[in-house]
Amino acid sequence: MNNSKPVKTPQDPGLKLTKNMCDQECKHEDTMCNVPYRSAVGGIMYLMVATRPDLAAAVGSLSQFSSDPCPTHWQALKRVLRYLQATPNHGLEFTREEGSRICGYTDADWAGDIESRRSTSGYVFMMNGGCISWKSQKQRTVALSSTEAEYMALSEATKEAVWLKVFLGELGEMTSDEAIKMFEDNQGSIALAKNPEFHKRTKHIDIRYHFVREKVESGEVILEYCSTQDMLADMMTKPIAAVQFESLRDRLGIQGAAANESRGSVEKTAAVKKTPRQATSKGELRG
């Protein structure tokens, strides 16, 4: 992989991976027996869990084929490695923002799996300029509409929001009466969570997904609409084009070492120009 060509995204937007991507006559068991597919997926997953939310959708897709990968799956995995080759020093960066509050974004790719037609849920939670929690996961059941798929994703994100609220409360970062704002780009799912009359047309939705309705009514979660262009969780649900991907990656707080060093040098220069009184007021002058 040292001589491979780097790429700008971990996934090809034009490729949909399936279990039966090879011809029936293909003997890929022989060609794949010595390929370290599982260990490679595990290595990428380790990076994703630690500090690379931009790999979540790719890991979720590739891990489905760990038991019987074919050469096409291996090529898709090597694309992720080529992306990592292009971004070896990228990682999450957080800023020291006064009064920074947590907020969440949730999205779904309706019927994105062309074999099972199940949708993919994704969410991200932001605080202090960086992503503190993220997830990309295929939904358990088939959604009958985009609204239903988005509502199911919203419910999973709400569970995480409640847990984060308790956790941040123990750290003294949130009070019990504070609500977590969550952004959604589907008006139907917002109406489903807020409007009781709308529920009569969606009685078939599993009761476990109506958890979000309870939390909205109690004021623990506030739902707000945002445009698809501003939906940070979009990259958690499906492959997207390079321009949009890089924009969302930057907004998630995933930065390269060069950007960090440049930003750090600016901060150091600004600190040098401060007077002793200014520095003391900021707690930066010691001794």
Contacts in CASP RR format, 6 or more apart in sequence:
PFRMAT RR
TARGET T0000
AUTHOR 0000-0000-0000
METHOD contacts of the structure
MODEL  1
MNNSKPVKTPQDPGLKLTKNMCDQECKHEDTMCNVPYRSAVGGIMYLMVA
TRPDLAAAVGSLSQFSSDPCPTHWQALKRVLRYLQATPNHGLEFTREEGS
RICGYTDADWAGDIESRRSTSGYVFMMNGGCISWKSQKQRTVALSSTEAE
YMALSEATKEAVWLKVFLGELGEMTSDEAIKMFEDNQGSIALAKNPEFHK
RTKHIDIRYHFVREKVESGEVILEYCSTQDMLADMMTKPIAAVQFESLRD
RLGIQGAAANESRGSVEKTAAVKKTPRQATSKGELRG
1 78 0 8 1.000
1 81 0 8 1.000
1 82 0 8 1.000
1 85 0 8 1.000
4 78 0 8 1.000
4 81 0 8 1.000
4 82 0 8 1.000
4 85 0 8 1.000
5 82 0 8 1.000
6 82 0 8 1.000
6 83 0 8 1.000
6 85 0 8 1.000
6 86 0 8 1.000
7 79 0 8 1.000
7 82 0 8 1.000
7 83 0 8 1.000
7 86 0 8 1.000
8 83 0 8 1.000
8 86 0 8 1.000
8 242 0 8 1.000
8 245 0 8 1.000
8 246 0 8 1.000
9 83 0 8 1.000
9 239 0 8 1.000
9 240 0 8 1.000
9 241 0 8 1.000
9 242 0 8 1.000
9 245 0 8 1.000
10 54 0 8 1.000
10 55 0 8 1.000
10 57 0 8 1.000
10 58 0 8 1.000
10 79 0 8 1.000
10 80 0 8 1.000
10 83 0 8 1.000
10 84 0 8 1.000
11 57 0 8 1.000
11 58 0 8 1.000
11 61 0 8 1.000
11 76 0 8 1.000
11 79 0 8 1.000
11 80 0 8 1.000
11 239 0 8 1.000
12 76 0 8 1.000
12 79 0 8 1.000
12 239 0 8 1.000
13 239 0 8 1.000
13 240 0 8 1.000
13 241 0 8 1.000
14 239 0 8 1.000
15 76 0 8 1.000
15 239 0 8 1.000
16 112 0 8 1.000
16 114 0 8 1.000
17 61 0 8 1.000
17 62 0 8 1.000
17 64 0 8 1.000
17 65 0 8 1.000
17 72 0 8 1.000
17 73 0 8 1.000
17 76 0 8 1.000
18 114 0 8 1.000
18 115 0 8 1.000
19 64 0 8 1.000
19 65 0 8 1.000
19 68 0 8 1.000
19 115 0 8 1.000
20 115 0 8 1.000
21 70 0 8 1.000
21 72 0 8 1.000
21 73 0 8 1.000
22 28 0 8 1.000
22 70 0 8 1.000
22 71 0 8 1.000
22 72 0 8 1.000
26 70 0 8 1.000
26 71 0 8 1.000
28 69 0 8 1.000
28 70 0 8 1.000
28 71 0 8 1.000
31 71 0 8 1.000
32 69 0 8 1.000
32 70 0 8 1.000
32 71 0 8 1.000
32 74 0 8 1.000
35 69 0 8 1.000
35 74 0 8 1.000
37 65 0 8 1.000
37 66 0 8 1.000
37 69 0 8 1.000
37 73 0 8 1.000
37 74 0 8 1.000
37 77 0 8 1.000
38 66 0 8 1.000
40 77 0 8 1.000
40 81 0 8 1.000
41 59 0 8 1.000
41 62 0 8 1.000
41 63 0 8 1.000
41 66 0 8 1.000
41 77 0 8 1.000
44 55 0 8 1.000
44 58 0 8 1.000
44 59 0 8 1.000
44 62 0 8 1.000
44 77 0 8 1.000
44 80 0 8 1.000
44 81 0 8 1.000
44 84 0 8 1.000
45 59 0 8 1.000
45 63 0 8 1.000
47 55 0 8 1.000
47 84 0 8 1.000
48 55 0 8 1.000
48 56 0 8 1.000
48 59 0 8 1.000
51 91 0 8 1.000
51 92 0 8 1.000
52 90 0 8 1.000
52 91 0 8 1.000
52 92 0 8 1.000
52 254 0 8 1.000
53 92 0 8 1.000
53 124 0 8 1.000
53 131 0 8 1.000
53 134 0 8 1.000
53 236 0 8 1.000
53 252 0 8 1.000
53 254 0 8 1.000
54 90 0 8 1.000
54 235 0 8 1.000
54 245 0 8 1.000
54 249 0 8 1.000
54 252 0 8 1.000
54 254 0 8 1.000
55 80 0 8 1.000
56 122 0 8 1.000
56 134 0 8 1.000
56 135 0 8 1.000
56 136 0 8 1.000
56 235 0 8 1.000
56 236 0 8 1.000
57 120 0 8 1.000
57 136 0 8 1.000
57 235 0 8 1.000
57 236 0 8 1.000
57 237 0 8 1.000
57 238 0 8 1.000
57 239 0 8 1.000
58 80 0 8 1.000
58 239 0 8 1.000
59 136 0 8 1.000
60 136 0 8 1.000
60 137 0 8 1.000
60 138 0 8 1.000
61 76 0 8 1.000
62 73 0 8 1.000
62 76 0 8 1.000
62 77 0 8 1.000
62 80 0 8 1.000
64 138 0 8 1.000
65 73 0 8 1.000
69 77 0 8 1.000
87 256 0 8 1.000
89 256 0 8 1.000
89 257 0 8 1.000
89 258 0 8 1.000
90 249 0 8 1.000
90 254 0 8 1.000
90 255 0 8 1.000
90 256 0 8 1.000
90 257 0 8 1.000
91 253 0 8 1.000
91 254 0 8 1.000
91 255 0 8 1.000
91 256 0 8 1.000
92 130 0 8 1.000
92 131 0 8 1.000
92 252 0 8 1.000
92 253 0 8 1.000
92 254 0 8 1.000
92 255 0 8 1.000
93 129 0 8 1.000
93 130 0 8 1.000
93 253 0 8 1.000
93 254 0 8 1.000
93 255 0 8 1.000
93 260 0 8 1.000
94 127 0 8 1.000
94 128 0 8 1.000
94 129 0 8 1.000
94 130 0 8 1.000
94 253 0 8 1.000
95 128 0 8 1.000
95 129 0 8 1.000
95 130 0 8 1.000
96 128 0 8 1.000
97 128 0 8 1.000
97 129 0 8 1.000
100 127 0 8 1.000
100 128 0 8 1.000
100 129 0 8 1.000
101 127 0 8 1.000
101 178 0 8 1.000
101 181 0 8 1.000
102 125 0 8 1.000
102 126 0 8 1.000
102 127 0 8 1.000
102 132 0 8 1.000
102 164 0 8 1.000
102 168 0 8 1.000
102 174 0 8 1.000
102 180 0 8 1.000
103 125 0 8 1.000
103 126 0 8 1.000
103 127 0 8 1.000
103 180 0 8 1.000
103 181 0 8 1.000
103 182 0 8 1.000
103 183 0 8 1.000
104 123 0 8 1.000
104 124 0 8 1.000
104 125 0 8 1.000
104 126 0 8 1.000
104 157 0 8 1.000
104 161 0 8 1.000
104 180 0 8 1.000
104 181 0 8 1.000
104 182 0 8 1.000
104 183 0 8 1.000
104 233 0 8 1.000
105 123 0 8 1.000
105 124 0 8 1.000
105 125 0 8 1.000
105 126 0 8 1.000
105 182 0 8 1.000
105 183 0 8 1.000
105 184 0 8 1.000
105 226 0 8 1.000
105 231 0 8 1.000
105 232 0 8 1.000
105 233 0 8 1.000
106 121 0 8 1.000
106 122 0 8 1.000
106 123 0 8 1.000
106 150 0 8 1.000
106 153 0 8 1.000
106 154 0 8 1.000
106 156 0 8 1.000
106 157 0 8 1.000
106 182 0 8 1.000
106 183 0 8 1.000
106 184 0 8 1.000
106 233 0 8 1.000
107 121 0 8 1.000
107 122 0 8 1.000
107 123 0 8 1.000
107 150 0 8 1.000
107 153 0 8 1.000
107 184 0 8 1.000
107 185 0 8 1.000
107 231 0 8 1.000
107 233 0 8 1.000
107 234 0 8 1.000
107 236 0 8 1.000
107 237 0 8 1.000
108 119 0 8 1.000
108 120 0 8 1.000
108 121 0 8 1.000
108 122 0 8 1.000
108 139 0 8 1.000
108 143 0 8 1.000
108 146 0 8 1.000
108 149 0 8 1.000
108 150 0 8 1.000
108 152 0 8 1.000
108 153 0 8 1.000
108 186 0 8 1.000
108 237 0 8 1.000
109 119 0 8 1.000
109 120 0 8 1.000
109 149 0 8 1.000
109 237 0 8 1.000
109 238 0 8 1.000
110 119 0 8 1.000
110 143 0 8 1.000
110 145 0 8 1.000
110 146 0 8 1.000
110 149 0 8 1.000
110 150 0 8 1.000
111 117 0 8 1.000
111 118 0 8 1.000
111 119 0 8 1.000
111 142 0 8 1.000
111 143 0 8 1.000
111 149 0 8 1.000
112 118 0 8 1.000
112 119 0 8 1.000
112 120 0 8 1.000
112 238 0 8 1.000
113 119 0 8 1.000
113 120 0 8 1.000
113 138 0 8 1.000
116 138 0 8 1.000
116 142 0 8 1.000
117 142 0 8 1.000
118 138 0 8 1.000
118 139 0 8 1.000
118 140 0 8 1.000
118 141 0 8 1.000
118 142 0 8 1.000
118 143 0 8 1.000
119 138 0 8 1.000
119 139 0 8 1.000
119 142 0 8 1.000
119 143 0 8 1.000
119 149 0 8 1.000
119 152 0 8 1.000
119 153 0 8 1.000
120 136 0 8 1.000
120 137 0 8 1.000
120 138 0 8 1.000
120 139 0 8 1.000
120 236 0 8 1.000
120 237 0 8 1.000
120 238 0 8 1.000
121 135 0 8 1.000
121 136 0 8 1.000
121 137 0 8 1.000
121 138 0 8 1.000
121 139 0 8 1.000
121 149 0 8 1.000
121 152 0 8 1.000
121 153 0 8 1.000
121 156 0 8 1.000
121 157 0 8 1.000
121 237 0 8 1.000
122 134 0 8 1.000
122 135 0 8 1.000
122 136 0 8 1.000
122 137 0 8 1.000
122 153 0 8 1.000
122 156 0 8 1.000
122 157 0 8 1.000
122 233 0 8 1.000
122 236 0 8 1.000
122 237 0 8 1.000
123 133 0 8 1.000
123 134 0 8 1.000
123 135 0 8 1.000
123 153 0 8 1.000
123 156 0 8 1.000
123 157 0 8 1.000
123 160 0 8 1.000
123 233 0 8 1.000
123 236 0 8 1.000
124 131 0 8 1.000
124 133 0 8 1.000
124 134 0 8 1.000
124 232 0 8 1.000
124 233 0 8 1.000
124 236 0 8 1.000
124 252 0 8 1.000
125 131 0 8 1.000
125 132 0 8 1.000
125 133 0 8 1.000
125 134 0 8 1.000
125 160 0 8 1.000
125 161 0 8 1.000
125 164 0 8 1.000
126 132 0 8 1.000
126 232 0 8 1.000
126 252 0 8 1.000
129 253 0 8 1.000
130 252 0 8 1.000
130 253 0 8 1.000
131 232 0 8 1.000
131 252 0 8 1.000
131 253 0 8 1.000
131 254 0 8 1.000
132 164 0 8 1.000
133 160 0 8 1.000
133 164 0 8 1.000
134 236 0 8 1.000
135 156 0 8 1.000
135 160 0 8 1.000
135 236 0 8 1.000
136 236 0 8 1.000
136 237 0 8 1.000
137 156 0 8 1.000
139 149 0 8 1.000
139 152 0 8 1.000
139 153 0 8 1.000
141 152 0 8 1.000
141 206 0 8 1.000
143 149 0 8 1.000
143 152 0 8 1.000
144 204 0 8 1.000
146 186 0 8 1.000
147 186 0 8 1.000
147 188 0 8 1.000
147 189 0 8 1.000
147 192 0 8 1.000
147 202 0 8 1.000
148 202 0 8 1.000
148 205 0 8 1.000
150 184 0 8 1.000
150 185 0 8 1.000
150 186 0 8 1.000
150 188 0 8 1.000
150 189 0 8 1.000
151 186 0 8 1.000
151 188 0 8 1.000
151 189 0 8 1.000
151 192 0 8 1.000
151 193 0 8 1.000
151 202 0 8 1.000
151 205 0 8 1.000
151 209 0 8 1.000
151 212 0 8 1.000
152 205 0 8 1.000
152 209 0 8 1.000
154 182 0 8 1.000
154 184 0 8 1.000
154 189 0 8 1.000
154 193 0 8 1.000
154 212 0 8 1.000
154 223 0 8 1.000
155 208 0 8 1.000
155 209 0 8 1.000
155 210 0 8 1.000
155 211 0 8 1.000
155 212 0 8 1.000
157 182 0 8 1.000
158 182 0 8 1.000
158 211 0 8 1.000
158 212 0 8 1.000
158 215 0 8 1.000
158 221 0 8 1.000
159 211 0 8 1.000
161 180 0 8 1.000
161 182 0 8 1.000
161 215 0 8 1.000
161 220 0 8 1.000
161 221 0 8 1.000
162 215 0 8 1.000
162 220 0 8 1.000
162 221 0 8 1.000
164 180 0 8 1.000
165 174 0 8 1.000
165 178 0 8 1.000
165 180 0 8 1.000
165 220 0 8 1.000
168 174 0 8 1.000
169 175 0 8 1.000
169 176 0 8 1.000
179 219 0 8 1.000
179 220 0 8 1.000
179 221 0 8 1.000
179 222 0 8 1.000
180 220 0 8 1.000
180 221 0 8 1.000
180 222 0 8 1.000
181 221 0 8 1.000
181 222 0 8 1.000
181 224 0 8 1.000
182 221 0 8 1.000
182 222 0 8 1.000
182 223 0 8 1.000
182 224 0 8 1.000
183 223 0 8 1.000
183 224 0 8 1.000
183 225 0 8 1.000
183 226 0 8 1.000
183 230 0 8 1.000
183 231 0 8 1.000
183 232 0 8 1.000
184 190 0 8 1.000
184 223 0 8 1.000
184 224 0 8 1.000
184 225 0 8 1.000
184 226 0 8 1.000
185 225 0 8 1.000
185 226 0 8 1.000
185 227 0 8 1.000
185 228 0 8 1.000
185 230 0 8 1.000
185 231 0 8 1.000
187 225 0 8 1.000
188 198 0 8 1.000
190 223 0 8 1.000
190 225 0 8 1.000
191 198 0 8 1.000
192 198 0 8 1.000
192 199 0 8 1.000
192 202 0 8 1.000
192 213 0 8 1.000
193 212 0 8 1.000
193 213 0 8 1.000
193 216 0 8 1.000
193 223 0 8 1.000
194 216 0 8 1.000
194 223 0 8 1.000
199 213 0 8 1.000
212 221 0 8 1.000
215 221 0 8 1.000
216 222 0 8 1.000
216 223 0 8 1.000
228 234 0 8 1.000
232 248 0 8 1.000
232 251 0 8 1.000
232 252 0 8 1.000
234 240 0 8 1.000
234 244 0 8 1.000
234 248 0 8 1.000
235 244 0 8 1.000
235 245 0 8 1.000
235 248 0 8 1.000
235 249 0 8 1.000
235 252 0 8 1.000
240 248 0 8 1.000
271 279 0 8 1.000
271 284 0 8 1.000
274 282 0 8 1.000
274 284 0 8 1.000
276 285 0 8 1.000
279 285 0 8 1.000
END
